[in-house]
Amino acid sequence: MRLKPLTLILLNYFIIQGIGVNLHNESLEFFAQIKNNMIQNINFLTDGCGVTIATASQITLLTQGKTIDYAKKITIEQVNRSLGGLPEGHKDSIELGLDVLKELINKYQNANFGEITK
């Protein structure tokens, strides 16, 4: 008997992961689907506080649908402003988020994925 798949999904994008830990021992991971230097989709996992969750969420909103070059240029001030301003003691959450984002971008740019075929 020969099986015939009902659904065949061809993935022509890459899923990249970035991981980081801050001074409060909170971890953050971003997972991004990237195609042609465009962030198609980005998600995160964290065990951090509400500020870390809000920061990671805001970074996903700022980067989804944007180019890698745009995402690399996002600043602490830009994220802080888009969150309405964080208290001084919580800026490390933004630094963690941007560090992890930059790690993810570096992994993508340094990877040799080869040709994608359909």
Backbone as CSV, one residue per row, in Angstrom:
resi,resn,N_x,N_y,N_z,CA_x,CA_y,CA_z,C_x,C_y,C_z
1,MET,0.845,-1.179,0.000,0.000,0.000,0.000,0.889,1.239,0.000
2,ARG,0.601,2.146,-0.858,1.370,3.379,-0.968,0.587,4.527,-0.319
3,LEU,1.250,5.240,0.589,0.592,6.353,1.269,0.641,7.603,0.410
4,LYS,-0.438,8.316,0.401,-0.504,9.579,-0.330,-0.747,10.691,0.694
5,PRO,0.225,11.596,0.854,0.023,12.664,1.845,-1.120,13.589,1.437
6,LEU,-1.931,13.925,2.419,-3.029,14.856,2.159,-2.528,16.290,2.092
7,THR,-1.496,16.571,2.865,-0.965,17.921,2.921,0.549,17.844,2.836
8,LEU,1.111,18.651,1.992,2.551,18.748,1.883,2.921,20.208,2.032
9,ILE,3.732,20.501,3.011,4.158,21.880,3.253,5.629,21.983,2.915
10,LEU,5.956,22.862,2.004,7.348,23.119,1.669,7.787,24.376,2.417
11,LEU,8.758,24.212,3.272,9.255,25.346,4.031,10.417,25.967,3.273
12,ASN,10.253,27.180,2.874,11.346,27.871,2.191,11.762,29.105,2.987
13,TYR,11.829,28.931,4.275,12.353,29.941,5.175,13.125,29.214,6.266
14,PHE,13.830,29.967,7.072,14.670,29.373,8.100,14.185,29.808,9.470
15,ILE,14.233,28.902,10.414,13.890,29.232,11.790,15.195,29.350,12.562
16,ILE,15.417,30.510,13.138,16.645,30.813,13.854,16.283,31.081,15.313
17,GLN,17.174,30.690,16.217,16.933,30.884,17.643,18.045,31.728,18.243
18,GLY,17.673,32.658,19.102,18.622,33.425,19.897,18.273,33.255,21.363
19,ILE,19.284,33.103,22.224,19.060,32.850,23.647,19.914,33.794,24.480
20,GLY,19.382,34.265,25.606,20.165,35.102,26.507,19.617,35.050,27.923
21,VAL,20.463,35.467,28.875,20.097,35.527,30.295,20.577,36.875,30.831
22,ASN,19.749,37.538,31.659,20.145,38.834,32.215,20.655,38.701,33.649
23,LEU,20.926,39.835,34.289,21.475,39.856,35.646,20.547,39.232,36.687
24,HIS,19.256,39.223,36.404,18.275,38.666,37.338,18.023,37.187,37.070
25,ASN,18.860,36.598,36.240,18.770,35.182,35.872,17.475,34.864,35.129
26,GLU,16.956,35.839,34.395,15.789,35.626,33.544,16.297,35.242,32.155
27,SER,15.703,34.232,31.580,16.119,33.826,30.241,15.088,34.286,29.217
28,LEU,15.569,34.478,28.000,14.717,34.903,26.895,15.209,34.214,25.638
29,GLU,14.280,33.706,24.865,14.590,33.098,23.573,13.674,33.708,22.528
30,PHE,14.248,34.076,21.392,13.464,34.484,20.229,13.591,33.392,19.187
31,PHE,12.505,33.126,18.481,12.479,32.212,17.357,11.920,32.995,16.175
32,ALA,12.656,33.022,15.074,12.206,33.817,13.934,12.221,33.000,12.658
33,GLN,11.213,33.211,11.852,11.174,32.676,10.500,11.653,33.805,9.597
34,ILE,12.735,33.542,8.893,13.345,34.579,8.069,13.440,34.084,6.639
35,LYS,13.003,34.916,5.709,13.069,34.583,4.290,13.523,35.829,3.538
36,ASN,14.561,35.682,2.742,15.075,36.793,1.936,15.360,38.031,2.791
37,ASN,16.010,37.812,3.929,16.373,38.892,4.856,15.171,39.625,5.451
38,MET,14.002,39.021,5.407,12.793,39.603,5.973,12.310,38.713,7.122
39,ILE,12.038,39.323,8.260,11.518,38.575,9.407,10.028,38.353,9.172
40,GLN,9.701,37.135,8.776,8.313,36.791,8.460,7.472,36.645,9.720
41,ASN,8.070,36.019,10.734,7.363,35.767,11.980,8.404,35.694,13.097
42,ILE,8.072,36.186,14.268,8.990,36.130,15.401,8.176,35.917,16.675
43,ASN,8.656,34.996,17.504,7.999,34.651,18.765,9.054,34.561,19.853
44,PHE,8.611,34.451,21.090,9.567,34.361,22.186,9.065,33.444,23.284
45,LEU,10.009,32.990,24.086,9.755,32.268,25.331,10.590,32.944,26.403
46,THR,10.034,33.105,27.590,10.792,33.684,28.690,10.260,33.160,30.018
47,ASP,11.139,33.180,31.001,10.718,32.896,32.371,10.846,34.167,33.205
48,GLY,10.898,35.293,32.516,11.123,36.577,33.161,9.877,37.223,33.724
49,CYS,10.095,38.387,34.317,9.022,39.168,34.937,8.141,39.817,33.869
50,GLY,7.137,40.523,34.318,6.223,41.205,33.406,6.909,42.192,32.487
51,VAL,7.941,42.863,32.994,8.670,43.835,32.167,9.416,43.117,31.046
52,THR,10.020,41.982,31.345,10.724,41.215,30.312,9.731,40.696,29.275
53,ILE,8.571,40.261,29.712,7.532,39.802,28.783,7.078,40.954,27.886
54,ALA,6.812,42.107,28.487,6.376,43.269,27.709,7.452,43.704,26.720
55,THR,8.704,43.690,27.155,9.810,44.092,26.287,9.943,43.139,25.109
56,ALA,9.938,41.839,25.377,10.057,40.853,24.299,8.887,40.967,23.331
57,SER,7.700,41.164,23.869,6.524,41.329,23.027,6.656,42.557,22.131
58,GLN,7.134,43.651,22.697,7.291,44.877,21.922,8.340,44.701,20.829
59,ILE,9.414,43.985,21.131,10.443,43.740,20.115,9.872,42.917,18.966
60,THR,9.001,41.945,19.269,8.383,41.183,18.179,7.505,42.084,17.317
61,LEU,6.792,43.010,17.952,5.950,43.941,17.185,6.789,44.873,16.316
62,LEU,7.946,45.272,16.827,8.813,46.195,16.083,9.551,45.519,14.930
63,THR,9.704,44.188,14.986,10.523,43.506,13.987,9.743,42.667,12.982
64,GLN,8.578,42.171,13.351,7.842,41.305,12.429,7.481,42.062,11.157
65,GLY,7.798,41.440,10.018,7.530,42.062,8.729,8.592,43.060,8.304
66,LYS,9.641,43.183,9.091,10.722,44.145,8.790,11.961,43.401,8.298
67,THR,12.873,44.135,7.714,14.112,43.550,7.225,15.088,43.333,8.377
68,ILE,16.058,42.483,8.126,17.129,42.243,9.093,17.872,43.550,9.372
69,ASP,18.131,44.326,8.332,18.846,45.596,8.517,18.081,46.548,9.424
70,TYR,16.762,46.601,9.282,15.949,47.445,10.156,16.035,46.945,11.597
71,ALA,15.890,45.632,11.778,15.892,45.053,13.123,17.219,45.289,13.835
72,LYS,18.330,45.247,13.098,19.645,45.470,13.704,19.778,46.876,14.274
73,LYS,19.038,47.813,13.742,19.172,49.217,14.138,18.224,49.639,15.256
74,ILE,17.392,48.733,15.736,16.479,49.076,16.828,17.298,49.371,18.076
75,THR,16.957,50.457,18.758,17.730,50.919,19.917,16.953,50.721,21.218
76,ILE,17.701,50.796,22.304,17.090,50.745,23.637,16.064,51.868,23.778
77,GLU,16.423,53.053,23.325,15.526,54.205,23.434,14.234,53.987,22.654
78,GLN,14.343,53.391,21.473,13.168,53.143,20.643,12.218,52.156,21.333
79,VAL,12.753,51.086,21.883,11.915,50.106,22.588,11.322,50.747,23.838
80,ASN,12.134,51.466,24.594,11.663,52.120,25.821,10.533,53.104,25.514
81,ARG,10.707,53.896,24.474,9.691,54.876,24.078,8.393,54.174,23.661
82,SER,8.514,53.083,22.912,7.318,52.377,22.454,6.576,51.688,23.600
83,LEU,7.286,51.439,24.717,6.651,50.873,25.909,6.105,51.950,26.841
84,GLY,6.316,53.190,26.505,5.832,54.279,27.346,6.792,54.658,28.456
85,GLY,8.008,54.122,28.404,9.039,54.448,29.394,9.039,53.478,30.567
86,LEU,10.150,52.804,30.743,10.300,51.863,31.863,11.049,52.523,33.011
87,PRO,10.806,52.076,34.230,11.604,52.569,35.362,13.076,52.206,35.159
88,GLU,13.970,53.013,35.709,15.411,52.815,35.527,15.875,51.406,35.856
89,GLY,15.343,50.791,36.878,15.798,49.470,37.289,15.428,48.344,36.340
90,HIS,14.674,48.643,35.287,14.210,47.596,34.380,14.757,47.718,32.967
91,LYS,15.683,48.615,32.757,16.245,48.786,31.408,17.029,47.551,30.965
92,ASP,17.483,46.737,31.927,18.224,45.526,31.558,17.334,44.549,30.783
93,SER,16.026,44.644,30.943,15.122,43.788,30.162,15.180,44.147,28.684
94,ILE,15.290,45.438,28.401,15.431,45.871,27.009,16.776,45.429,26.458
95,GLU,17.820,45.598,27.258,19.154,45.173,26.814,19.166,43.685,26.516
96,LEU,18.547,42.874,27.378,18.460,41.436,27.149,17.754,41.161,25.827
97,GLY,16.610,41.783,25.624,15.843,41.556,24.397,16.620,41.906,23.146
98,LEU,17.298,43.046,23.162,18.054,43.459,21.978,19.305,42.613,21.787
99,ASP,19.931,42.180,22.870,21.092,41.280,22.756,20.685,39.958,22.110
100,VAL,19.557,39.416,22.541,19.085,38.147,21.989,18.689,38.328,20.518
101,LEU,18.041,39.444,20.209,17.679,39.731,18.816,18.929,39.815,17.944
102,LYS,19.940,40.500,18.426,21.182,40.631,17.651,21.894,39.286,17.498
103,GLU,21.830,38.439,18.526,22.405,37.093,18.409,21.683,36.313,17.316
104,LEU,20.369,36.392,17.306,19.575,35.717,16.298,19.958,36.205,14.896
105,ILE,20.073,37.508,14.733,20.435,38.082,13.436,21.827,37.632,13.016
106,ASN,22.767,37.640,13.955,24.127,37.192,13.636,24.143,35.737,13.200
107,LYS,23.368,34.891,13.868,23.285,33.480,13.474,22.763,33.363,12.045
108,TYR,21.740,34.137,11.729,21.174,34.093,10.387,22.200,34.553,9.348
109,GLN,22.871,35.660,9.632,23.802,36.212,8.666,25.059,35.360,8.505
110,ASN,25.444,34.625,9.534,26.652,33.808,9.460,26.392,32.372,9.021
111,ALA,25.120,32.020,8.883,24.775,30.652,8.495,24.948,30.469,6.995
112,ASN,25.298,29.258,6.618,25.387,28.899,5.209,24.267,27.909,4.940
113,PHE,23.129,28.413,4.485,21.965,27.562,4.295,21.976,26.848,2.950
114,GLY,22.761,27.323,2.018,22.762,26.718,0.696,21.515,27.114,-0.088
115,GLU,21.305,26.441,-1.186,20.167,26.735,-2.057,18.882,26.125,-1.509
116,ILE,17.818,26.838,-1.671,16.497,26.315,-1.315,15.859,25.839,-2.612
117,THR,15.415,24.616,-2.627,14.764,24.090,-3.818,13.331,23.741,-3.485
118,LYS,12.497,23.828,-4.463,11.076,23.486,-4.274,10.838,22.064,-4.659
